Amino acid sequence: MLMKKKYLLIFELFKMWTDEMVQFMIKERKDNNDYYHTLVEGGKRIFWEDIAMKINLKYKSRFIGSQVKEKFQGIIKDCHVSKTFNNIS
């Protein structure tokens, strides 16, 4: 029983992104796109921290702003690579 609790605690600390979390993050970024582009670097950091806070409250996760930003940028990069690859084929 103790091992199970320990595993659950570790899982909660390193919670993986679910599809629902990713969709929520994309929607938050998309809905605030115009505002995001008015921000300077410090404001952008706070923007990502705010989205992380919303995700954490909604999904009981523990992401920080830089993780959310990195996840979003990875998705954008993957989309660009996919578009490029599809244009070549």
N, C-alpha and C positions, 0 to 999 in steps of 0.2 A: 504494500500500500504506500509506503514511504517513497519507493522508487517511482510510482505513478505520479505522486504529487510533485516530485522533483522534476520529472519529465514535463509535466504540464507547466510548471513555472518557467522552465527553460524555453518551452514552445512559446509562451506568452512574451518573453523577452525578445525573441527572435521571430516574431510573427511574420509570415510571408504575405506577400501581396495577393489578395484574392481578386477575381475579376470584378466583383462589386466595388471593392476599394478603388481599383484602377478607374472604373467608370465614374465614380464619384469625384476622384481627383481631376480627371479630364473635364468633367462638367464644371467644376469650380473654376478651373483655369480658363475654359472657354467662355463661361458667363462673365468673367472679369477681364477678358482679353484687352479691351480698350484701356481700362484702368492700369493694368500691368505695364502697358507700353508707355505710360506717363511716368513711371517710377524710375528713380536712379538706383544705383546698386544697393545701398542700405535699405531702401524701401522694398526692393525685390526680395531681399533676405527675409524681411518681416512678412512679406506676402506669402512666401513658402512656409514660414513658421506658422502662420495663421491657417493655411490649408492643412498642415500636419496636425494642428490642434483639433480642427474639425474632424479629420479622419480618426484621430485617436479617441475623441469623445464618442463618435458614432460607432466605431468598430472595436473599441477597447484595445487599441494597439498602442505602440510606443515609438512611433516614427518621429524623427526630427526634420526640421525644414530642409536641410541639405539632402536628406534621403528622398524626400518627396520630389524635390527639384531634379535630383539625379534620375529618379524613376521616370519622370515626365520627359526629360531630355533623351533618355534611352529609347523611349517609345517614339519620339520624333525622329531620332536617328534611324531606328529600324524602319520607319515608314519611308524615309528618304532612300534608304538602301533598297527597299522593296520596289519602290517606283523606278529607280535606276535600273534594277535588274529586269523588271518587266518591260521597260523600254528597249533594252538590249535584245531580249529574246524575240 
